[in-house]
């Protein structure tokens, strides 16, 4: 992990550049570094992977952390700070660089490198709600349980978790992986985790202890997202028979989903399969630097 310190000013920044951002858009990374370095004292960290990324955040001292990267890098930073119970006293900043930027945009962060870097220097801290599950996972924006298709049930569809090694500029990796698979001797099948049967999900969804939908009612999709101070909006879409079924709506602080094995998408990450999961909304649990006067998308 490379580290570069610039001359100090009144404010000290720890700028952690995600390796995917460096590979995918080095020019935007360079612009962000120039703007940040001109406006504040800066220590620059160039981690080579998740472990070095985590160590850089852990060793930030009194410096304000700035993540240069995409939505996954932002989620990783929040998850790490949450795991160490450091979110309450830490305002996080992000300069979105990479392919997946919809989450940062929805939170009110500019997606251009100059505007985002200026927001880091001149913006204000906005406290935001966080959904935390019973495995200590975090959700910054939306949680979705999509309908299960045969490819998803096998764990290899468009909703399956992306391969961390599947990045632009490395097509040779897929070729090598395919070659390795052809060399595996027959008669030794893999043993994937139990997956649900394809088709509509049969789930029990409870909001603050009240059942919104039970196992007898197949559902097409479930979505959960924080919408107000300490409250999440829950929408369940039942399977329609004939005329389109009206969605079931509720709001609450605690949401529990249980039933057959299901996968869920939390922000950009797909997890599961699990049989039950509970999410709790924590009001104002984390802080993000945004331009003064800006509002999150959809507010």
C-alpha positions as CSV (number, residue, x, y, z in Angstrom):
1,X,0.0,0.0,0.0
2,X,1.5,3.3,-1.1
3,X,1.1,6.4,1.1
4,X,1.9,10.0,0.2
5,X,1.7,12.9,2.6
6,X,1.2,16.5,1.3
7,X,1.8,19.7,3.2
8,X,-0.5,20.1,6.2
9,X,-3.2,22.8,6.5
10,X,-5.8,23.3,9.3
11,X,-7.7,20.2,8.2
12,X,-6.2,16.8,7.6
13,X,-7.7,14.3,5.2
14,X,-7.0,10.6,4.7
15,X,-7.7,9.9,1.1
16,X,-8.1,6.2,0.4
17,X,-8.2,5.3,-3.4
18,X,-9.9,2.1,-4.1
19,X,-7.9,-0.1,-6.5
20,X,-10.8,-0.7,-8.8
21,X,-11.1,3.1,-9.3
22,X,-7.5,3.4,-10.2
23,X,-7.8,0.7,-12.8
24,X,-11.1,1.9,-14.3
25,X,-10.7,5.7,-14.4
26,X,-7.2,6.8,-13.5
27,X,-7.8,10.3,-14.9
28,X,-10.7,11.0,-12.5
29,X,-8.6,9.8,-9.6
30,X,-5.8,12.1,-10.6
31,X,-8.2,15.1,-10.8
32,X,-9.7,14.3,-7.4
33,X,-6.3,14.1,-5.8
34,X,-5.2,17.4,-7.3
35,X,-8.4,19.2,-6.0
36,X,-8.2,17.7,-2.6
37,X,-4.5,18.2,-2.2
38,X,-4.8,21.9,-3.2
39,X,-7.5,22.5,-0.5
40,X,-6.4,20.6,2.5
41,X,-3.6,18.6,4.2
42,X,-3.8,15.2,2.7
43,X,-2.3,11.7,3.3
44,X,-2.9,9.6,0.3
45,X,-3.3,5.8,0.6
46,X,-3.3,3.4,-2.4
47,X,-4.3,0.0,-1.1
48,X,-3.9,-3.0,-3.3
49,X,-6.9,-4.9,-1.8
50,X,-9.6,-5.0,0.9
51,X,-7.2,-5.8,3.7
52,X,-5.0,-2.8,3.0
53,X,-8.1,-0.7,2.5
54,X,-9.3,-1.8,6.0
55,X,-5.9,-1.1,7.6
56,X,-5.7,2.4,6.1
57,X,-9.1,3.3,7.6
58,X,-8.1,1.8,11.0
59,X,-4.9,3.9,11.1
60,X,-6.5,7.2,10.1
61,X,-6.0,8.8,13.5
62,X,-7.6,12.2,13.6
63,X,-7.8,12.6,9.8
64,X,-11.1,12.7,8.1
65,X,-11.5,9.7,5.8
66,X,-12.2,10.3,2.1
67,X,-12.9,7.3,-0.1
68,X,-12.2,7.6,-3.8
69,X,-14.2,4.8,-5.5
70,X,-17.5,3.4,-6.5
71,X,-20.6,2.4,-4.4
72,X,-18.9,-0.8,-3.3
73,X,-16.0,1.1,-1.9
74,X,-18.4,3.4,0.0
75,X,-20.3,0.4,1.4
76,X,-17.1,-1.3,2.4
77,X,-15.9,1.8,4.3
78,X,-19.2,2.2,6.2
79,X,-19.3,-1.5,7.0
80,X,-15.7,-1.3,8.4
81,X,-16.4,1.7,10.5
82,X,-19.6,0.1,11.8
83,X,-17.8,-3.1,12.7
84,X,-15.4,-1.1,14.8
85,X,-18.2,1.0,16.3
86,X,-16.7,4.2,14.9
87,X,-19.5,5.6,12.8
88,X,-20.9,7.9,15.5
89,X,-17.7,10.0,15.7
90,X,-16.6,9.9,12.0
91,X,-17.9,11.9,9.1
92,X,-17.1,10.0,5.9
93,X,-16.6,11.6,2.5
94,X,-16.6,10.0,-0.9
95,X,-15.5,11.0,-4.4
96,X,-17.4,8.6,-6.7
97,X,-15.2,7.0,-9.3
98,X,-16.0,3.8,-11.2
99,X,-18.9,2.1,-12.9
100,X,-21.5,1.8,-10.1
101,X,-22.4,5.3,-8.7
102,X,-26.1,5.2,-8.3
103,X,-26.0,4.8,-4.5
104,X,-23.7,7.8,-4.0
105,X,-25.8,9.9,-6.4
106,X,-29.0,9.0,-4.4
107,X,-27.3,10.1,-1.2
108,X,-26.7,13.6,-2.6
109,X,-23.0,13.3,-3.6
110,X,-22.0,14.8,-7.0
111,X,-20.6,12.2,-9.4
112,X,-18.1,14.5,-11.2
113,X,-14.6,14.3,-9.7
114,X,-14.2,18.1,-9.4
115,X,-17.6,18.8,-7.9
116,X,-17.3,15.8,-5.5
117,X,-13.9,16.8,-4.4
118,X,-15.1,20.4,-3.8
119,X,-18.0,19.0,-1.7
120,X,-15.4,17.1,0.4
121,X,-13.6,20.4,1.1
122,X,-16.6,22.8,1.4
123,X,-19.6,20.6,2.1
124,X,-21.5,19.8,5.3
125,X,-22.0,16.6,7.2
126,X,-25.5,15.0,6.8
127,X,-26.4,12.4,9.4
128,X,-28.2,9.4,7.7
129,X,-30.1,6.4,8.9
130,X,-28.6,3.0,8.6
131,X,-30.2,-0.4,8.4
132,X,-28.3,-3.1,10.4
133,X,-29.1,-6.8,10.2
134,X,-28.7,-9.5,12.7
135,X,-25.4,-10.6,11.2
136,X,-24.0,-7.1,11.6
137,X,-24.4,-6.3,7.9
138,X,-25.3,-2.8,6.8
139,X,-27.7,-1.3,4.2
140,X,-27.2,2.4,3.2
141,X,-30.0,2.6,0.7
142,X,-32.3,0.0,-0.6
143,X,-32.9,-3.7,0.3
144,X,-34.6,-5.9,-2.2
145,X,-35.7,-9.5,-2.4
146,X,-36.2,-10.2,-6.2
147,X,-38.2,-13.0,-7.8
148,X,-36.3,-16.2,-8.1
149,X,-35.4,-17.4,-11.6
150,X,-33.8,-20.7,-12.4
151,X,-30.4,-19.1,-13.0
152,X,-30.7,-17.3,-9.7
153,X,-31.6,-20.5,-7.9
154,X,-28.4,-22.0,-9.2
155,X,-26.5,-19.0,-7.9
156,X,-25.2,-17.9,-11.3
157,X,-27.7,-15.4,-12.6
158,X,-27.8,-11.7,-13.0
159,X,-28.7,-11.3,-9.4
160,X,-25.8,-13.4,-8.2
161,X,-23.0,-11.7,-6.4
162,X,-20.5,-10.2,-8.9
163,X,-17.1,-11.9,-9.2
164,X,-14.5,-9.5,-7.5
165,X,-11.9,-10.6,-10.1
166,X,-14.2,-9.9,-13.0
167,X,-12.9,-6.4,-13.8
168,X,-12.1,-4.5,-17.0
169,X,-8.8,-5.3,-18.5
170,X,-8.6,-8.9,-17.2
171,X,-10.4,-11.1,-19.8
172,X,-7.6,-13.6,-19.5
173,X,-8.8,-14.5,-16.0
174,X,-12.1,-15.9,-17.3
175,X,-10.2,-18.0,-19.8
176,X,-8.0,-19.4,-17.1
177,X,-11.0,-20.1,-14.9
178,X,-12.7,-21.9,-17.7
179,X,-9.6,-24.0,-18.3
180,X,-9.4,-25.0,-14.7
181,X,-13.0,-26.1,-14.7
182,X,-12.4,-28.3,-17.7
183,X,-9.5,-30.0,-15.8
184,X,-11.6,-31.0,-12.7
185,X,-12.1,-34.7,-12.8
186,X,-15.6,-36.1,-13.3
187,X,-17.5,-37.6,-10.4
188,X,-16.6,-34.9,-8.0
189,X,-19.5,-32.5,-8.2
190,X,-19.4,-29.3,-6.2
191,X,-21.7,-28.9,-3.2
192,X,-23.3,-25.5,-3.3
193,X,-25.4,-24.1,-0.5
194,X,-29.0,-25.1,-0.5
195,X,-30.9,-22.9,-3.0
196,X,-34.7,-22.4,-3.2
197,X,-36.8,-23.7,-6.0
198,X,-37.3,-21.3,-8.8
199,X,-40.6,-19.3,-8.9
200,X,-42.4,-16.9,-6.5
201,X,-41.1,-16.7,-3.0
202,X,-43.2,-17.8,0.1
203,X,-42.0,-15.5,2.8
204,X,-43.3,-14.1,6.1
205,X,-42.6,-10.4,6.4
206,X,-43.1,-8.8,9.8
207,X,-42.8,-5.1,10.5
208,X,-42.4,-4.1,14.2
209,X,-43.8,-7.5,15.1
210,X,-46.9,-7.3,13.0
211,X,-47.2,-9.7,10.0
212,X,-47.6,-7.9,6.7
213,X,-47.6,-11.1,4.6
214,X,-47.5,-14.8,5.6
215,X,-46.2,-18.0,4.0
216,X,-49.5,-18.9,2.4
217,X,-49.3,-15.8,0.1
218,X,-46.6,-16.1,-2.7
219,X,-44.8,-12.8,-3.3
220,X,-43.0,-11.4,-6.4
221,X,-40.8,-9.0,-4.6
222,X,-40.0,-7.3,-1.3
223,X,-38.3,-3.9,-0.9
224,X,-37.2,-2.0,2.2
225,X,-35.6,1.4,2.4
226,X,-35.2,4.1,5.1
227,X,-37.5,7.0,4.4
228,X,-37.8,9.1,7.6
229,X,-36.1,9.6,10.9
230,X,-35.6,6.0,12.2
231,X,-38.3,4.5,10.0
232,X,-38.1,2.2,6.9
233,X,-40.7,1.9,4.2
234,X,-41.7,-1.7,3.3
235,X,-43.4,-2.8,0.1
236,X,-44.5,-6.3,-0.6
237,X,-45.8,-7.2,-4.1
238,X,-48.0,-10.3,-4.0
239,X,-48.2,-12.6,-7.0
240,X,-51.0,-11.3,-9.2
241,X,-53.7,-13.7,-10.3
242,X,-55.7,-12.1,-13.1
243,X,-55.8,-8.4,-12.3
244,X,-52.6,-6.9,-10.9
245,X,-52.4,-7.3,-7.1
246,X,-52.0,-4.1,-5.0
247,X,-48.7,-3.9,-3.1
248,X,-48.8,-4.2,0.7
249,X,-47.3,-1.2,2.4
250,X,-46.0,-0.6,5.9
251,X,-43.5,1.5,7.9
252,X,-41.5,0.6,10.9
253,X,-38.2,0.3,12.7
254,X,-37.7,-3.4,12.6
255,X,-38.3,-5.7,9.6
256,X,-38.0,-9.5,9.7
257,X,-38.2,-11.7,6.6
258,X,-38.3,-15.5,7.0
259,X,-39.4,-18.6,5.1
260,X,-37.8,-20.7,2.4
261,X,-34.2,-20.0,1.6
262,X,-34.0,-16.6,-0.1
263,X,-31.4,-14.2,-1.5
264,X,-31.5,-10.5,-1.0
265,X,-29.8,-7.5,-2.5
266,X,-28.5,-4.9,0.0
267,X,-27.4,-1.8,-2.0
268,X,-25.2,-3.4,-4.6
269,X,-24.3,-6.7,-2.8
270,X,-26.3,-9.9,-3.1
271,X,-26.3,-12.2,0.0
272,X,-27.8,-15.5,0.9
273,X,-29.4,-17.9,0.7
274,X,-30.8,-17.5,4.3
275,X,-33.9,-18.6,6.1
276,X,-34.5,-15.6,8.2
277,X,-33.0,-12.1,8.5
278,X,-33.9,-9.1,10.6
279,X,-33.1,-5.5,9.9
280,X,-33.3,-2.6,12.3
281,X,-33.2,1.1,11.4
282,X,-30.7,3.1,13.4
283,X,-31.5,6.8,13.2
284,X,-28.7,9.1,12.2
285,X,-26.1,6.3,12.6
286,X,-23.6,7.6,10.1
287,X,-22.5,10.9,8.6
288,X,-21.7,11.7,4.9
289,X,-20.2,15.0,3.6
290,X,-22.5,16.5,0.9
291,X,-22.7,19.9,-0.8
292,X,-24.4,22.5,1.4
293,X,-28.0,22.8,0.6
294,X,-28.2,19.6,-1.4
295,X,-31.0,17.0,-0.8
296,X,-30.9,13.2,-1.3
297,X,-32.6,11.9,-4.5
298,X,-36.2,11.3,-3.9
299,X,-36.5,13.4,-0.8
